[in-house]
Amino acid sequence: MANIGRQYVFIVSALIVAVLVAIGAAFPNQFGEAASAALSTISHYFGWFYLFSVFGFVVFLLTLAFSKYGKIRLGPQDSSPSYSFFSWVSMLLAAGFGVGLVFYGMAEPMTHFLKPPYGDIEGGTEEAARYAIQYSFFNWGIHQWAAFSVVGLIIAYYQFRKGQAGLVSNVLSSMTAKRPKLRKVGPALDVFAVVATVMGVATSIGLAVLQINGGLHEVFGVEKGVKWQFIIMGAMFLCYMASTWSGLDKGIKRLSNLNMVLCFALMFYVLFTGPTIAILETITLGIGDYLQNIVGMSLRVAPYSDSTWASNWTIFYWAWVIAWSPFVGTFVARVSRGRTIKEYVFGVLIVPPLLACLWIGVFGGAALNMELTGDVGLAQATADNITGALFQMFNLMPFSNVLSVVALFLIFIFLVTSADSATYIVSQMTDGGSLNPPLLKRIIWGVLIAAICLTLLVAGGLNGLQSAAVLSALPFTFILYGMIIVLVKELRADRKAMLTSLYHRHGETPVGADAFEAETLAEAERYRRAPNVVNRRINTREGG
């Protein structure tokens, strides 16, 4: 039965993606129009739902960290972390850097500078620059990592503490098992998770392809369009296939480490060759504005105007990370074994978002300073071609060609490593959570992810990628709510079991237990041991 369910998830999810590829390839214009219409509809009717949900994830995680469950470990209670704190933080930093951050790190502040969020203030002013950094920090801050953190926490809890595969169907099995009509829904839940992940992965890979194409156009003058996007995707696919066939995990690890070195090298180069003091002040002011206005930005919609800013930016981001969360969450879960829930929450919700704000502050702050002090046209260049915005900024700096080549190499490595890791995770999800999914499945998913990415690029470009993320995330958001409910129930049962064990061992109030909780457990234990004695006492009281 397990094997049948495992193949069911693989076959159905692969067929769904394959059908979408076939429809998109056969009717690209109609596919693109349908995706755009669906994006507008979902954003209009469910935009508030995405905002409310992600804000709720943040509140849930912080509440959990400060609650009595914060000391529960993601593994046996006597286990220790698998990695040192330094190594763990380093891996979280590696997860925090990604194609999306490189794509939007400089381009987003410049876009908001020219057209401020919700049209609140006049564009192109100092106030607009400050506002642009504030909202860029918000879009890439704590909220974006909330969805990753929730999924990673649940997966880690089930894998390392419960000893089960971190699949959606396993997590929700306690809900479906008690309802006969829902027992067959388990594999369908895994299918939803797989399709959402594929769309999230395709969005990230598509952004990288667009940016590489834009960079090649700026640096080497190659044409922008489908032809070169196919070539870039083909090169990525060949590199990924090489790593798949040879199993060079060490090679991928070295590439990831090289990525981190290149990221920090670029960031520090821009910081120290640019307006250093202005950049540091931008970061400081931006963090202050972000923290001061975080609740208002979290729940802001525009019911009294026709502004589409939230749909184009925040709602797209939240949907994208929800779709991407099974992939990143699985990675974060793997490296967090042995951490307490409190350590996990604060590590994941602080380290990667802080890194993202530093990146945006450096690149966005430098670009804004250039624009305000020299009117160099970066804002308009970003509006005209967001994929080449970063390279336009490099053209204004020393050794521009070297910087552009390094950035292109960086983005390409991100592309290859993301595709390699993502296809492994998707293969794992469609192979019953196996740690070593078959090579054939990895190849099939590698082909399908590349195909759906190209289909979305041909059918709608950036808009098509946004549509895929927003649409696929909607059903998975509801699934996430179910996973959270189950996790809370499991944590309660887990803590009760620990307290009961302490009671058995010590015969007295468990250390650290709430007095009422301990008394209830003690009474239940006394009744279990001598129910007749308790009943006689009750009867005696009633008779007297």
C-alpha positions in Angstrom: 0.0 0.0 0.0 2.8 2.4 0.9 4.5 1.7 -2.5 1.1 2.3 -4.3 0.6 5.6 -2.5 4.2 6.6 -3.2 3.8 6.0 -6.9 0.4 7.6 -6.9 1.8 10.9 -5.7 4.6 10.8 -8.3 2.4 9.9 -11.2 -0.4 12.3 -10.5 1.8 15.3 -9.7 4.1 14.6 -12.7 1.0 14.4 -14.9 -0.4 17.7 -13.6 2.9 19.5 -14.4 3.2 17.7 -17.7 -0.3 18.7 -18.7 0.4 22.4 -17.8 3.6 22.3 -19.9 1.7 20.8 -22.9 -1.1 23.3 -22.7 1.3 26.2 -22.3 3.4 25.0 -25.3 0.4 24.4 -27.5 -1.5 27.7 -26.6 1.1 30.1 -25.2 -0.9 33.3 -25.7 -4.1 31.8 -24.3 -2.1 30.2 -21.4 -0.5 33.6 -20.6 -3.8 35.4 -20.7 -5.5 32.8 -18.5 -2.6 33.0 -16.0 -2.8 36.8 -15.9 -6.6 36.7 -15.4 -6.2 34.1 -12.7 -3.5 36.2 -11.0 -5.8 39.3 -10.9 -8.7 37.3 -9.6 -6.8 35.5 -6.8 -5.0 38.7 -5.8 -8.4 40.5 -5.6 -10.3 38.0 -3.7 -7.6 36.4 -1.6 -4.9 39.1 -1.2 -6.1 39.8 2.3 -6.0 36.1 3.1 -2.3 35.9 2.1 -1.5 39.0 4.2 -3.4 37.7 7.2 -2.0 34.2 7.0 1.7 35.2 6.8 1.2 37.7 9.7 -0.4 34.9 11.6 2.6 32.6 11.0 4.9 35.2 12.5 2.6 35.6 15.6 2.3 31.8 15.9 6.1 31.2 15.8 6.9 33.9 18.3 4.2 32.8 20.6 5.4 29.2 20.4 9.0 30.2 21.1 8.1 32.1 24.3 5.6 29.4 25.4 6.1 26.3 27.6 6.8 24.4 24.4 9.8 26.5 23.5 12.2 24.1 25.3 11.1 21.0 23.4 13.8 19.8 21.1 13.6 18.9 17.4 14.8 15.4 18.2 15.0 13.4 21.4 14.8 15.6 24.5 18.3 14.6 25.5 19.8 15.1 22.0 22.3 17.8 21.2 22.4 19.9 18.0 23.9 18.1 15.0 25.9 21.2 14.0 27.7 23.8 16.0 26.0 27.2 16.3 28.5 28.8 13.9 28.0 26.1 11.3 24.2 26.2 11.7 24.1 30.0 11.3 26.4 29.7 8.2 24.0 27.2 6.6 21.0 29.5 7.4 22.9 32.3 5.7 23.4 30.1 2.7 19.7 29.4 2.6 18.9 33.1 3.1 20.8 34.0 0.0 19.0 33.1 -3.2 18.3 34.1 -6.8 15.3 36.3 -5.7 17.5 38.4 -3.4 20.1 39.0 -6.1 17.3 39.8 -8.6 15.4 42.2 -6.4 18.0 43.4 -4.0 18.8 46.6 -5.9 15.9 46.7 -8.3 13.1 46.7 -5.8 14.2 49.9 -3.8 14.7 51.7 -7.1 11.3 50.7 -8.3 9.6 51.9 -5.1 11.7 55.1 -5.3 10.2 56.0 -8.6 6.7 54.7 -7.8 6.3 54.6 -4.0 4.0 51.9 -2.4 0.3 52.7 -2.6 1.1 56.1 -4.1 1.5 57.5 -0.6 4.2 60.1 -1.4 5.8 61.8 -4.4 8.3 59.6 -6.3 11.9 60.5 -6.9 12.3 62.4 -3.5 14.4 61.8 -0.4 11.2 60.7 1.4 10.5 58.3 -1.4 14.0 56.8 -1.0 13.4 56.3 2.7 10.0 54.7 2.0 11.5 52.4 -0.6 14.0 51.0 1.8 11.4 50.5 4.5 9.1 48.5 2.3 11.9 46.5 0.7 13.1 45.5 4.2 9.5 44.5 5.0 9.1 42.4 1.9 12.4 40.5 2.5 12.3 40.5 6.3 10.8 38.4 9.0 7.5 37.7 7.2 9.1 36.2 4.2 10.9 33.6 6.4 7.8 32.9 8.5 6.4 30.4 5.9 9.8 28.7 5.6 10.1 28.5 9.4 6.6 27.0 9.9 7.1 24.2 7.3 10.7 23.6 8.5 9.6 23.3 12.1 6.9 20.9 11.4 9.0 18.7 9.2 11.9 18.7 11.7 9.5 17.8 14.5 8.1 14.8 12.7 11.3 13.6 11.2 13.6 13.9 14.3 11.2 13.7 17.2 8.5 11.5 15.9 10.7 9.4 13.6 8.4 9.8 10.6 8.9 11.0 7.1 8.3 14.7 6.8 5.4 14.5 4.3 2.2 16.5 4.5 0.1 13.3 4.5 2.1 12.0 7.6 1.7 15.3 9.4 -2.1 15.4 8.8 -2.6 11.7 9.3 -4.0 12.2 12.8 -6.8 14.3 11.3 -7.6 12.1 8.4 -7.3 8.8 10.3 -10.3 9.7 12.5 -12.4 10.5 9.5 -12.9 7.6 7.2 -14.0 9.8 4.3 -10.7 11.7 4.5 -8.3 8.8 4.7 -7.9 8.7 0.9 -7.1 12.4 0.9 -3.5 11.9 2.2 -1.8 11.3 -1.1 -3.8 14.2 -2.6 -2.3 16.5 0.0 1.2 15.4 -1.0 0.3 16.1 -4.6 -0.8 19.7 -3.7 2.5 20.2 -1.8 4.6 18.9 -4.8 2.8 21.0 -7.4 3.1 24.1 -5.2 6.8 23.4 -4.7 7.4 22.9 -8.4 5.7 26.2 -9.2 7.7 28.0 -6.5 11.0 26.5 -7.8 10.1 27.4 -11.4 9.5 31.0 -10.3 12.9 31.2 -8.7 14.7 29.6 -11.6 12.8 31.7 -14.1 13.9 34.9 -12.3 17.5 33.8 -12.6 17.1 33.0 -16.3 15.6 36.5 -16.9 18.4 38.2 -15.0 21.2 36.2 -16.7 19.6 37.1 -20.0 19.5 40.8 -19.0 23.0 40.7 -17.8 24.4 39.1 -21.0 22.5 41.8 -22.9 24.1 44.6 -20.8 27.6 43.2 -20.8 28.0 41.4 -24.1 25.1 42.8 -26.1 23.3 39.4 -26.7 19.6 39.7 -27.6 16.9 39.3 -25.0 14.2 36.8 -25.6 13.1 33.2 -25.8 16.2 32.0 -27.8 18.7 32.9 -25.2 16.5 31.9 -22.3 16.4 28.4 -23.9 20.2 28.4 -24.2 20.6 29.5 -20.5 18.1 26.9 -19.3 19.8 24.3 -21.5 23.3 25.1 -19.9 21.8 24.9 -16.5 20.1 21.6 -17.3 23.3 20.0 -18.5 25.2 21.1 -15.4 22.5 19.8 -13.2 22.4 16.5 -15.1 26.2 16.1 -14.7 25.9 16.5 -10.9 23.0 14.1 -10.8 24.7 11.4 -12.8 28.0 11.7 -11.0 26.6 12.3 -7.5 29.1 15.0 -6.8 27.6 16.2 -3.5 31.0 17.6 -2.5 31.0 19.6 -5.8 27.6 21.1 -5.1 28.8 21.9 -1.5 31.9 23.6 -2.9 29.8 25.6 -5.3 27.5 26.7 -2.5 30.5 27.8 -0.4 31.9 29.7 -3.5 28.5 31.4 -3.8 28.7 32.7 -0.3 32.2 34.0 -0.8 31.1 35.7 -4.0 28.0 37.2 -2.3 29.9 38.7 0.5 32.7 39.9 -1.8 30.2 41.7 -4.0 28.4 43.2 -1.0 31.6 44.4 0.7 33.0 45.8 -2.5 29.9 47.9 -3.1 29.9 48.9 0.6 33.5 50.1 0.7 33.8 51.6 -2.8 30.5 53.3 -2.7 29.1 55.9 -0.2 29.9 53.8 2.8 28.6 56.2 5.5 25.4 56.8 3.5 24.9 53.1 3.1 25.3 52.3 6.8 23.0 55.2 7.7 20.4 53.8 5.2 20.5 50.4 6.8 20.2 51.8 10.3 17.3 54.1 9.4 15.6 51.4 7.3 15.7 48.8 10.2 14.2 51.5 12.5 11.4 52.4 10.1 10.7 48.7 9.4 10.4 47.7 13.1 8.3 50.8 13.9 5.7 50.2 11.2 5.8 46.4 10.9 2.2 45.7 12.1 0.7 48.3 9.9 2.6 47.1 6.8 1.7 43.5 7.6 -2.0 44.0 7.3 -2.2 46.9 4.8 -4.6 46.5 1.8 -6.2 49.2 -0.3 -10.0 48.7 -0.1 -10.8 52.4 -0.9 -8.6 52.7 -4.0 -7.6 50.8 -7.1 -4.0 50.5 -6.1 -2.4 47.2 -7.3 0.9 47.7 -5.5 0.2 45.0 -2.8 -0.8 42.5 -5.5 2.3 43.2 -7.5 4.7 43.0 -4.6 3.8 41.8 -1.1 1.1 39.4 -2.0 3.2 37.9 -4.8 6.1 37.5 -2.4 4.0 35.9 0.3 2.5 33.4 -2.2 5.9 32.7 -3.7 7.5 31.8 -0.3 4.5 29.7 0.7 4.9 27.7 -2.6 8.7 27.6 -2.1 8.4 26.7 1.6 8.4 22.8 1.3 11.8 23.1 -0.4 13.5 25.6 1.9 11.7 24.3 4.9 13.1 20.8 4.3 16.6 22.2 4.1 16.2 24.2 7.2 14.8 21.2 9.0 17.7 19.0 8.1 20.3 21.3 9.6 18.3 22.1 12.8 18.1 18.7 14.4 18.6 18.9 18.2 17.8 22.6 18.4 15.1 23.7 20.8 12.0 25.3 19.3 13.0 28.6 20.8 16.5 28.4 19.3 15.0 27.4 15.9 12.5 30.2 15.7 14.9 33.0 16.6 17.7 31.6 14.5 15.5 31.2 11.4 13.5 34.4 11.8 16.4 36.6 12.6 19.6 35.5 10.8 18.4 35.2 7.1 16.1 38.3 7.2 19.0 40.3 8.7 21.2 39.2 5.9 18.6 40.1 3.4 18.2 43.6 4.9 22.0 44.1 4.8 22.1 43.1 1.1 19.2 45.3 0.1 20.6 48.1 2.3 24.0 48.0 0.6 22.9 47.6 -3.0 19.7 49.6 -2.7 21.3 52.2 -0.5 24.2 52.7 -3.0 21.8 53.0 -6.0 19.5 55.4 -4.2 22.5 57.6 -3.2 23.8 57.6 -6.8 20.4 58.6 -8.0 19.8 61.4 -5.5 23.3 62.9 -5.7 24.0 62.5 -9.4 20.7 61.8 -11.2 22.3 58.9 -13.1 19.1 57.5 -14.4 19.2 54.2 -12.5 15.5 54.5 -11.4 14.3 54.9 -15.0 16.7 52.2 -16.3 15.2 49.9 -13.6 11.7 50.7 -14.7 12.6 50.1 -18.3 14.3 46.8 -17.7 14.3 45.3 -14.2 16.3 42.3 -15.3 19.3 44.4 -16.2 19.1 46.9 -13.3 21.9 45.5 -11.2 24.3 45.5 -14.2 23.3 49.1 -15.0 24.5 50.0 -11.5 27.8 48.1 -12.0 28.4 50.2 -15.1 28.7 53.3 -12.8 31.4 51.6 -10.6 35.1 50.8 -11.0 35.9 47.5 -12.8 32.3 47.3 -14.0 32.9 44.4 -16.4 34.5 42.3 -13.8 31.7 42.9 -11.4 29.1 42.0 -14.0 30.9 38.8 -14.9 31.2 37.8 -11.3 27.5 38.6 -10.8 26.5 36.5 -13.8 28.6 33.6 -12.5 27.0 34.0 -9.1 23.5 33.9 -10.5 24.3 30.9 -12.7 25.7 28.9 -9.7 22.5 29.8 -7.8 20.5 28.5 -10.7 22.3 25.2 -10.9 22.5 24.5 -7.1 18.8 25.5 -6.6 17.7 23.3 -9.5 19.8 20.4 -8.1 18.5 20.7 -4.6 14.9 21.3 -5.6 14.7 18.3 -7.9 16.1 16.2 -5.1 13.5 17.5 -2.6 10.6 17.1 -5.1 11.8 13.5 -5.9 12.0 12.8 -2.1 8.4 14.1 -1.7 7.2 11.8 -4.5 9.1 8.8 -3.2 7.5 8.5 0.3 10.0 10.8 1.9 12.9 8.5 0.9 16.4 10.0 1.6 17.7 8.4 -1.6 15.1 8.8 -4.3 15.7 6.9 -7.6 17.8 8.6 -10.2 15.1 8.2 -12.8 12.7 10.3 -10.7 15.3 13.0 -10.2 15.8 13.2 -14.0 12.1 13.3 -14.7 11.6 16.1 -12.2 14.6 18.0 -13.5 13.1 17.9 -17.0 9.6 18.9 -15.8 10.8 21.8 -13.7 12.9 23.1 -16.6 9.9 22.6 -19.0 7.3 24.4 -16.8 9.8 27.2 -16.2 10.3 27.8 -19.9 6.6 27.5 -20.5 5.9 30.2 -18.0 8.6 32.4 -19.5 7.3 32.0 -23.0 3.7 32.5 -22.1 4.0 35.4 -19.8 7.5 36.2 -18.7 7.8 37.7 -15.3 4.0 38.0 -15.0 3.6 34.3 -15.8 6.1 33.4 -13.1 4.1 35.5 -10.6 0.8 33.9 -11.6 2.2 30.4 -11.1 3.4 31.2 -7.6 0.2 33.0 -6.5 -2.1 30.3 -7.8 -0.2 27.3 -6.5 0.2 28.7 -3.0 -3.5 29.2 -2.4 -4.4 25.5 -1.7 -1.2 24.9 0.2 -1.9 27.8 2.5 -5.0 25.9 3.8 -2.9 22.8 4.1 -0.4 24.8 6.2 -3.3 25.7 8.6 -4.1 22.1 9.1 -0.4 21.3 9.7 -0.2 24.0 12.4 -3.3 22.6 14.2 -1.9 19.1 14.2 1.5 20.4 15.5 -0.1 22.2 18.4 -2.0 19.0 19.4 1.2 16.9 19.1 3.2 19.4 21.2 0.5 19.3 24.0 0.5 15.5 24.0 4.3 15.5 23.9 4.6 17.8 26.9 2.0 15.8 28.8 3.9 12.6 28.1 7.1 14.1 29.4 5.4 15.3 32.6 3.8 12.0 33.2 7.2 10.3 32.8 8.7 12.6 35.3 5.8 11.8 37.7 6.4 8.1 37.4 10.1 8.5 38.1 9.9 10.9 41.0 6.5 10.3 42.5 5.9 14.0 43.0 5.1 17.2 41.2 7.3 17.2 38.0 9.9 19.9 38.0 8.8 22.9 35.9 5.2 21.8 35.6 2.3 24.1 36.1 0.7 23.4 39.5 -2.8 22.8 37.9 -1.3 20.7 35.2 0.7 18.6 37.6 -2.3 18.1 39.9 -4.5 17.0 37.0 -1.8 14.5 35.9 -1.4 13.2 39.5 -5.2 12.8 40.0 -5.4 10.9 36.7 -2.5 8.7 37.7 -4.1 7.9 41.1 -7.3 7.0 39.5 -5.5 4.7 37.0 -3.8 2.9 39.8 -6.7 2.5 42.2 -10.0 3.4 40.6 -12.0 1.3 43.1 -10.6 3.2 46.1 -11.5 6.5 44.5 -15.0 5.3 43.7 -15.5 4.1 47.4 -14.4 7.5 48.7 -16.9 9.2 46.4 -19.7 6.8 47.5 -18.9 7.3 51.1 -19.1 11.1 50.7 -22.5 10.8 49.0 -23.8 8.5 51.7 -22.6 10.6 54.6 
